[in-house]
Amino acid sequence: MSWEPVIGLELHAQLTTRSKIFCGCPAAFGDRPNDHTCPVCLGLPGALPVLNRSAVEYGLRLVAAVGGRVNSTSIFARKNYFYPDLPKGYQISQFEEPLGLGGTLTYICQGRTCTLPLTRIHLEEDAGKSIHAGGSTLVDFNRAGVPLAEIVTEPALHSPEAAAACAQAMRQLLRYLNICDGNMEEGSLRCDANVSVRREGEGLGTKVELKNMNSFRAVEHAVRFEIDRQINVLSSGGLVERQTWAWNEQTAKATLLRGKEESLDYRYFPDPDLPPLCVGDAWKDEVSRSQPELPLESVVRLVRDYALPEYDASVLCAERPLVEYFEEVVRVCQLPKSASNWIMGEVLRLLSEGHGDIRTFGVSAERLGELILAVERGEVSAKAAKGVLREMERSGQAVGETIAALGLEQISDEESLSRAVDLVLEREADRVAQYRAGRIQVLGYLVGQVMRVTSGKANPHAVNEILRARLG
């Protein structure tokens, strides 16, 4: 009998509220260590937490987006454990009564659309950050108290690829909802995986928790490593123990951190400083009305309204700002497929080279639309327009100014093109004879020669027409 992996995920998403979940300190990333602290997030005696309404609203948006059930009353509890970056000696979280229950996450893995059932979504505060350097450990409490939404899935995944695809789909959803920036390298989205293996048809095996995976690639590799490790242990007659392992991307191996805690080890009890969180029907309705279009809804709409292939729509819908950019380009040029091709090709290529993201891209949607129209009108060739786009991004100049500055105005007037064609036909008498003898593929060569004579500025369509007329 073969082995079957069983995988569940725990995703921790930092919510992009301006302040922390229980105090007014900024929740921003990247400032000087320990600048964003106060008696509340440092857990000083006598300091009392006050719940951030925006954090709750962001959590409600997420529960609604996955089709979960919002608990009318949820409870904040103290999760007790000791660690240097946890100043209170406990973490305020939700346990028995979370914000939301159930729901599903839709994801695409190896070309198939699948759904993953979710167990729960709850709110909690983040811990601080331990920094290990030079044999010492320093603690930065800026992150302590930043609001987190923890998404716990059912153990219903069965491959490393599916685990990575689900993490990617959740990141996309969080960014669409505009409640988490999803920057895994900064720790604003963190993924833990619970992995076990079993013989087909048997019950669940002993699960091991994997931590410290800061990319989708790391999720896939770490889960595959742990599956192989457990199969080797069991195949050699050993027993898998409940443990927590940390993934090391540099060595492509996981190392043992500690034995896995049970919920009893945390001694959960309701936080006496925080009353129950009550979410009425009016609040739920308000959140539902304000929900943005979700990723799969965007794909369906782009296919329907713009007659795009599903592949194009899926690429454009990877990020909500990318969809908005595309639609603004189409508003200007009225050429959806051309707009899609330019964005998926040249624009995404520039962004991948480190030119920011689409929100800070140096060519506005309006100017890209104008460039597409310039190509359509024959003012610049499609090939030369790629260089125009790159220069526009660098200089910030308008389309016409850039084309003129680069000397790339396309030649379309018949008189100029006829002179160039006649020159080539005179030079290439042998090729002309071959064409007239039936080798029609020679036409492409002759077009290329005209383009050469005109330094690539000739309108290829017009050149084709003139050549055909001359050659008979």
C-alpha positions as CSV (number, residue, x, y, z in Angstrom):
1,M,0.0,0.0,0.0
2,S,1.3,3.5,-0.8
3,W,1.6,6.4,1.6
4,E,-0.9,9.3,1.5
5,P,0.2,12.7,2.8
6,V,-2.4,14.7,4.8
7,I,-1.8,18.5,5.1
8,G,-3.5,21.3,6.9
9,L,-2.4,25.0,6.8
10,E,-2.4,27.7,9.4
11,L,-1.9,31.1,7.8
12,H,-1.2,34.2,9.8
13,A,-2.1,37.5,8.0
14,Q,-1.1,40.8,9.4
15,L,-4.0,43.2,8.9
16,T,-3.1,46.5,7.3
17,T,-4.8,48.7,10.0
18,R,-3.1,52.0,10.8
19,S,-2.8,51.0,14.5
20,K,-2.3,47.9,16.5
21,I,-5.2,45.7,17.6
22,F,-5.4,46.7,21.3
23,C,-3.6,50.1,21.4
24,G,-3.0,53.2,19.3
25,C,0.6,52.5,18.3
26,P,1.3,52.5,14.6
27,A,1.3,49.0,12.9
28,A,3.7,50.1,10.2
29,F,6.6,47.9,9.1
30,G,10.3,49.0,8.8
31,D,10.8,51.8,11.3
32,R,13.5,51.9,14.0
33,P,13.3,49.0,16.6
34,N,11.0,49.6,19.5
35,D,9.7,53.0,18.3
36,H,6.1,51.8,18.1
37,T,5.5,50.7,21.6
38,C,3.4,51.8,24.6
39,P,2.4,50.3,28.1
40,V,-0.4,48.3,26.5
41,C,1.6,46.4,23.8
42,L,4.6,46.1,26.2
43,G,2.3,44.5,28.8
44,L,3.2,46.9,31.6
45,P,1.2,46.6,34.8
46,G,-2.1,48.4,34.9
47,A,-2.3,48.9,31.1
48,L,-5.7,47.9,29.6
49,P,-6.4,46.8,26.0
50,V,-9.1,48.4,23.8
51,L,-10.2,46.5,20.7
52,N,-9.5,48.1,17.3
53,R,-12.8,48.2,15.3
54,S,-11.0,48.3,11.9
55,A,-9.3,45.0,12.8
56,V,-12.7,43.4,13.4
57,E,-14.1,44.8,10.1
58,Y,-11.1,43.4,8.2
59,G,-11.7,40.0,9.8
60,L,-15.4,40.1,8.9
61,R,-14.5,40.9,5.3
62,L,-12.3,37.8,5.2
63,V,-15.0,35.5,6.8
64,A,-17.6,36.8,4.3
65,A,-15.2,36.3,1.3
66,V,-14.7,32.6,2.1
67,G,-18.4,32.1,2.8
68,G,-17.8,31.4,6.5
69,R,-20.3,31.9,9.4
70,V,-19.7,34.9,11.6
71,N,-20.1,34.2,15.3
72,S,-22.5,36.7,16.8
73,T,-20.5,36.5,20.0
74,S,-16.8,35.7,20.0
75,I,-14.4,35.7,22.9
76,F,-10.8,36.9,23.3
77,A,-8.7,34.6,25.4
78,R,-5.2,34.5,26.9
79,K,-2.9,32.0,25.3
80,N,-0.1,31.5,27.9
81,Y,3.4,30.7,27.0
82,F,6.9,32.1,27.7
83,Y,9.1,33.5,25.0
84,P,11.4,36.6,25.1
85,D,9.4,38.4,22.3
86,L,6.1,38.0,24.2
87,P,6.2,40.8,26.8
88,K,2.9,39.9,28.6
89,G,3.8,36.2,29.0
90,Y,0.6,35.5,27.1
91,Q,-0.9,36.3,23.7
92,I,-4.4,37.6,23.3
93,S,-6.1,35.4,20.8
94,Q,-9.4,33.6,20.2
95,F,-10.0,30.0,21.1
96,E,-13.3,28.4,21.8
97,E,-15.4,31.2,20.2
98,P,-13.5,32.5,17.1
99,L,-14.7,35.3,14.9
100,G,-15.7,33.0,12.0
101,L,-16.3,29.3,11.4
102,G,-16.2,27.2,8.2
103,G,-16.0,28.5,4.6
104,T,-13.9,27.4,1.7
105,L,-10.9,28.6,-0.3
106,T,-10.9,28.1,-4.0
107,Y,-7.5,27.5,-5.6
108,I,-6.0,26.2,-8.8
109,C,-3.4,23.4,-8.7
110,Q,-1.8,21.8,-11.7
111,G,-4.6,23.1,-14.0
112,R,-7.5,21.9,-11.8
113,T,-9.8,24.2,-9.8
114,C,-10.2,22.8,-6.3
115,T,-11.8,23.9,-3.0
116,L,-10.3,23.6,0.5
117,P,-12.6,23.6,3.5
118,L,-11.6,26.0,6.3
119,T,-12.0,25.3,10.0
120,R,-11.9,28.8,11.5
121,I,-10.8,32.3,11.2
122,H,-9.9,34.2,14.4
123,L,-8.2,37.4,15.5
124,E,-5.2,37.7,17.7
125,E,-2.2,40.0,18.4
126,D,1.2,39.3,16.9
127,A,4.3,38.8,19.1
128,G,7.5,40.8,18.9
129,K,10.5,39.8,16.8
130,S,13.7,38.1,18.1
131,I,16.8,39.0,16.2
132,H,19.7,36.6,16.6
133,A,23.1,38.2,15.8
134,G,26.7,37.8,16.9
135,G,25.8,35.3,19.6
136,S,23.2,37.6,21.2
137,T,19.4,37.9,20.9
138,L,17.8,41.3,20.6
139,V,14.1,41.9,20.7
140,D,12.1,44.4,18.6
141,F,8.6,45.0,20.0
142,N,7.3,47.1,17.1
143,R,5.4,44.1,15.8
144,A,4.0,43.2,19.2
145,G,0.3,43.9,19.1
146,V,-0.1,44.1,15.3
147,P,-3.4,42.6,14.4
148,L,-3.4,39.1,12.9
149,A,-6.1,37.1,11.2
150,E,-5.3,33.4,11.6
151,I,-6.9,31.1,9.0
152,V,-6.9,27.4,9.9
153,T,-7.8,24.9,7.2
154,E,-9.1,21.4,7.4
155,P,-6.4,18.6,6.9
156,A,-7.7,18.1,3.4
157,L,-4.6,18.6,1.2
158,H,-2.6,15.8,-0.2
159,S,0.4,17.2,-2.0
160,P,3.1,19.8,-1.5
161,E,2.0,21.5,-4.7
162,A,-1.6,21.9,-3.4
163,A,-0.3,23.4,-0.1
164,A,1.7,26.0,-2.0
165,A,-1.2,26.7,-4.3
166,C,-3.5,27.3,-1.4
167,A,-1.1,29.6,0.3
168,Q,-0.9,31.6,-2.9
169,A,-4.7,31.7,-3.4
170,M,-5.1,33.0,0.2
171,R,-2.5,35.7,-0.4
172,Q,-4.3,36.8,-3.6
173,L,-7.7,36.9,-1.7
174,L,-6.2,38.9,1.2
175,R,-4.7,41.5,-1.3
176,Y,-8.0,41.7,-3.2
177,L,-9.8,42.5,0.0
178,N,-7.1,45.1,0.8
179,I,-6.7,43.8,4.3
180,C,-3.1,42.4,4.1
181,D,-0.2,43.3,1.8
182,G,0.9,39.6,1.7
183,N,4.6,40.4,1.8
184,M,5.9,37.0,3.1
185,E,9.5,38.2,3.1
186,E,8.5,40.9,5.6
187,G,6.5,38.4,7.7
188,S,3.1,40.0,7.1
189,L,1.9,36.7,5.8
190,R,3.2,33.6,7.5
191,C,2.3,30.0,6.7
192,D,2.6,27.0,9.0
193,A,1.8,23.5,7.8
194,N,0.7,20.5,9.8
195,V,1.8,17.3,8.0
196,S,1.2,13.7,8.5
197,V,1.3,10.5,6.4
198,R,-0.9,7.4,6.5
199,R,-1.4,4.2,4.6
200,E,-4.3,4.6,2.2
201,G,-7.6,3.8,3.9
202,E,-6.2,4.3,7.4
203,G,-7.0,7.1,9.9
204,L,-4.9,10.2,10.4
205,G,-1.3,9.8,11.3
206,T,0.7,11.8,13.8
207,K,1.1,15.4,12.6
208,V,4.2,17.5,12.7
209,E,4.2,21.3,12.5
210,L,6.4,23.1,10.0
211,K,7.3,26.8,10.6
212,N,9.6,29.5,9.0
213,M,8.4,29.2,5.4
214,N,8.6,32.7,3.9
215,S,7.7,31.9,0.2
216,F,5.4,29.6,-1.7
217,R,8.5,27.8,-3.0
218,A,9.5,27.2,0.6
219,V,6.1,25.9,1.5
220,E,6.2,23.3,-1.3
221,H,9.8,22.2,-0.5
222,A,9.3,22.1,3.2
223,V,6.2,20.0,3.0
224,R,7.8,17.6,0.5
225,F,10.8,17.3,2.9
226,E,8.6,16.4,5.8
227,I,6.5,13.9,3.9
228,D,9.7,12.1,2.8
229,R,11.1,12.2,6.3
230,Q,8.0,10.7,7.9
231,I,7.7,8.0,5.3
232,N,11.4,7.0,5.9
233,V,10.8,6.9,9.7
234,L,7.6,4.8,9.4
235,S,9.1,2.5,6.7
236,S,12.1,1.7,9.0
237,G,9.8,0.8,11.9
238,G,10.0,4.0,13.8
239,L,7.3,6.3,15.2
240,V,6.6,9.9,14.2
241,E,6.5,12.2,17.2
242,R,4.4,15.3,17.6
243,Q,7.0,18.0,17.1
244,T,7.6,21.4,15.6
245,W,10.2,21.8,12.9
246,A,11.7,24.9,11.3
247,W,12.5,25.1,7.6
248,N,15.9,26.4,6.5
249,E,15.7,27.5,2.9
250,Q,19.5,27.7,2.5
251,T,20.1,24.1,3.5
252,A,16.8,22.8,2.1
253,K,16.2,20.9,5.3
254,A,14.1,21.3,8.4
255,T,15.5,21.2,11.9
256,L,13.7,20.2,15.1
257,L,12.6,23.1,17.3
258,R,10.6,21.5,20.1
259,G,7.9,19.0,21.0
260,K,4.5,20.0,19.7
261,E,2.3,21.7,22.3
262,E,-1.3,20.7,22.9
263,S,-4.0,23.3,23.5
264,L,-4.1,22.4,27.2
265,D,-0.4,23.5,27.4
266,Y,-1.5,27.1,26.7
267,R,-4.0,27.2,29.6
268,Y,-6.5,29.3,27.6
269,F,-9.0,31.3,29.6
270,P,-11.1,34.4,28.7
271,D,-9.2,37.6,28.9
272,P,-10.8,39.5,31.9
273,D,-9.9,42.9,30.4
274,L,-11.8,42.4,27.2
275,P,-15.6,41.9,27.0
276,P,-17.2,39.5,24.5
277,L,-17.1,40.8,20.9
278,C,-20.7,41.1,19.6
279,V,-21.4,41.3,15.9
280,G,-25.0,42.1,15.0
281,D,-26.8,41.6,11.8
282,A,-26.5,45.2,10.8
283,W,-22.7,45.1,11.0
284,K,-22.6,41.8,9.0
285,D,-24.9,43.4,6.3
286,E,-22.7,46.5,6.1
287,V,-19.6,44.3,5.5
288,S,-21.4,42.3,2.8
289,R,-22.5,45.4,1.0
290,S,-19.0,46.8,0.9
291,Q,-17.2,43.7,-0.3
292,P,-15.1,44.2,-3.4
293,E,-15.2,41.9,-6.4
294,L,-13.3,38.7,-5.6
295,P,-10.6,37.2,-7.9
296,L,-12.7,34.5,-9.6
297,E,-15.5,37.0,-10.1
298,S,-13.0,39.3,-11.8
299,V,-11.9,36.5,-14.1
300,V,-15.5,35.7,-15.2
301,R,-16.3,39.3,-15.8
302,L,-13.2,40.0,-17.9
303,V,-13.9,36.9,-20.1
304,R,-17.6,38.0,-20.4
305,D,-17.2,41.8,-20.9
306,Y,-13.9,42.0,-22.9
307,A,-14.0,38.6,-24.7
308,L,-10.6,37.8,-23.3
309,P,-9.3,34.2,-23.2
310,E,-9.5,32.7,-19.7
311,Y,-5.7,32.5,-19.4
312,D,-5.4,36.3,-20.1
313,A,-8.1,37.1,-17.5
314,S,-6.4,34.9,-14.9
315,V,-3.1,36.6,-15.3
316,L,-4.6,40.1,-15.2
317,C,-6.7,39.1,-12.1
318,A,-3.6,38.1,-10.1
319,E,-3.8,41.5,-8.4
320,R,-6.8,43.9,-8.1
321,P,-4.7,47.0,-9.1
322,L,-3.6,45.1,-12.3
323,V,-7.3,44.6,-13.3
324,E,-8.0,48.3,-12.6
325,Y,-4.9,49.3,-14.8
326,F,-6.1,47.0,-17.6
327,E,-9.6,48.5,-17.6
328,E,-8.3,52.0,-17.7
329,V,-6.1,51.2,-20.6
330,V,-9.1,49.7,-22.5
331,R,-11.1,52.8,-21.7
332,V,-8.5,54.9,-23.6
333,C,-7.8,52.6,-26.6
334,Q,-10.9,50.4,-26.8
335,L,-8.7,47.4,-27.8
336,P,-9.0,44.8,-24.9
337,K,-6.9,42.0,-26.5
338,S,-4.1,44.5,-27.4
339,A,-4.2,45.9,-23.9
340,S,-4.0,42.5,-22.4
341,N,-1.1,41.5,-24.6
342,W,0.9,44.6,-23.7
343,I,0.3,44.3,-20.0
344,M,1.0,40.6,-19.9
345,G,4.1,41.1,-22.0
346,E,6.0,44.3,-21.8
347,V,4.5,45.8,-18.7
348,L,4.9,42.7,-16.5
349,R,8.4,42.2,-18.0
350,L,9.5,45.7,-16.8
351,L,7.9,45.1,-13.4
352,S,9.8,41.8,-13.0
353,E,13.0,43.7,-13.7
354,G,12.5,45.8,-10.6
355,H,10.5,48.7,-11.9
356,G,8.1,48.7,-8.8
357,D,4.6,47.3,-9.0
358,I,1.7,48.3,-11.1
359,R,0.6,51.0,-8.6
360,T,3.9,52.8,-8.9
361,F,4.7,51.9,-12.5
362,G,6.1,54.9,-14.5
363,V,3.7,54.6,-17.4
364,S,0.1,55.5,-16.5
365,A,-2.7,53.4,-17.9
366,E,-3.8,56.4,-20.0
367,R,-0.4,56.7,-21.7
368,L,-0.2,53.0,-22.4
369,G,-3.6,53.2,-24.1
370,E,-2.2,56.1,-26.2
371,L,0.8,54.1,-27.1
372,I,-1.4,51.2,-28.3
373,L,-3.4,53.6,-30.4
374,A,-0.2,55.0,-31.9
375,V,0.7,51.5,-33.0
376,E,-2.8,50.9,-34.3
377,R,-2.6,54.2,-36.4
378,G,0.8,53.3,-37.8
379,E,2.6,56.1,-36.0
380,V,5.2,53.7,-34.6
381,S,5.8,50.0,-35.3
382,A,4.9,47.4,-32.8
383,K,8.5,46.4,-32.4
384,A,9.7,50.0,-31.9
385,A,6.9,50.7,-29.5
386,K,8.5,48.3,-27.0
387,G,11.5,50.6,-26.8
388,V,9.1,53.6,-26.6
389,L,7.4,52.1,-23.5
390,R,10.7,51.4,-21.8
391,E,11.9,55.0,-22.5
392,M,8.5,56.4,-21.3
393,E,8.9,54.5,-18.0
394,R,12.4,56.0,-17.6
395,S,11.8,59.6,-18.7
396,G,8.1,60.1,-17.8
397,Q,7.6,61.7,-21.3
398,A,4.3,61.5,-23.3
399,V,4.0,59.1,-26.2
400,G,4.5,61.6,-29.0
401,E,7.5,63.2,-27.3
402,T,9.2,59.8,-26.8
403,I,8.6,58.6,-30.3
404,A,10.1,61.9,-31.7
405,A,13.0,61.9,-29.2
406,L,14.0,58.3,-30.3
407,G,13.5,59.1,-34.0
408,L,11.0,56.2,-34.3
409,E,8.2,57.8,-36.3
410,Q,6.9,55.2,-38.6
411,I,6.9,55.9,-42.3
412,S,3.4,55.3,-43.8
413,D,3.1,57.7,-46.7
414,E,3.0,55.9,-50.0
415,E,5.4,58.1,-51.8
416,S,8.3,57.5,-49.4
417,L,7.5,53.8,-49.1
418,S,7.3,53.4,-52.9
419,R,10.8,54.9,-53.3
420,A,12.2,52.4,-50.7
421,V,10.4,49.5,-52.4
422,D,11.7,50.4,-55.8
423,L,15.2,50.6,-54.5
424,V,15.0,47.1,-53.0
425,L,13.4,45.6,-56.1
426,E,16.2,47.1,-58.2
427,R,18.9,45.6,-55.9
428,E,17.2,42.2,-55.5
429,A,16.4,41.3,-59.1
430,D,17.2,37.6,-58.5
431,R,14.8,37.4,-55.6
432,V,12.1,39.2,-57.7
433,A,12.6,36.5,-60.3
434,Q,12.3,33.8,-57.7
435,Y,9.0,35.3,-56.4
436,R,7.5,35.5,-59.9
437,A,8.6,31.9,-60.4
438,G,6.3,30.8,-57.5
439,R,8.5,31.1,-54.4
440,I,6.1,33.4,-52.6
441,Q,8.1,33.0,-49.3
442,V,10.6,35.4,-50.8
443,L,8.1,38.2,-50.1
444,G,9.1,38.1,-46.4
445,Y,12.8,38.6,-47.3
446,L,11.9,41.6,-49.5
447,V,9.8,43.2,-46.7
448,G,12.8,42.8,-44.4
449,Q,15.0,44.6,-46.9
450,V,12.6,47.5,-47.1
451,M,12.6,47.7,-43.3
452,R,16.4,47.7,-43.4
453,V,16.5,50.5,-45.9
454,T,14.1,52.6,-43.8
455,S,15.9,51.8,-40.5
456,G,12.9,49.8,-39.3
457,K,10.6,52.8,-39.6
458,A,8.5,51.6,-42.6
459,N,4.9,50.5,-41.9
460,P,5.1,46.7,-42.6
461,H,1.5,46.4,-43.6
462,A,1.8,49.2,-46.2
463,V,5.1,47.7,-47.4
464,N,3.4,44.4,-48.0
465,E,0.7,46.0,-50.0
466,I,3.1,48.0,-52.2
467,L,5.4,45.0,-52.8
468,R,2.4,42.8,-53.9
469,A,1.2,45.4,-56.3
470,R,4.7,45.9,-57.8
471,L,5.4,42.2,-58.1
472,G,2.0,41.4,-59.7
